[in-house]
């Protein structure tokens, strides 16, 4: 299976967020990403 996510950096900076954030790349289409997200169940 090909990779789905690649963590490009764990030290990214985003305006409005204090501290570092992960920068990730998704290997797929927008539709495939939406399907992946739709399958995530919220932890109670």
C-alpha positions, -999 to 999 in steps of 0.1 A, spaced: 0 0 0 12 35 -8 16 60 19 -14 82 28 1 109 49 37 123 51 46 146 81 67 173 63 75 191 96 65 192 133 77 227 136 54 247 114 41 281 124 5 293 117 -8 328 125 -32 326 154 -19 294 168 6 295 197 34 269 194 44 246 166 20 226 144 25 196 122 27 202 84 13 171 66 9 161 30 -20 138 19 -13 114 -10 -46 113 -28 -75 133 -42 -98 157 -23 -125 131 -26 -103 104 -11 -94 128 18 -131 135 24 -139 98 25 -111 92 50 -123 121 72 -159 109 70 -148 75 84 -133 90 115 -154 84 146 -153 110 174 -139 98 207 -165 102 235 
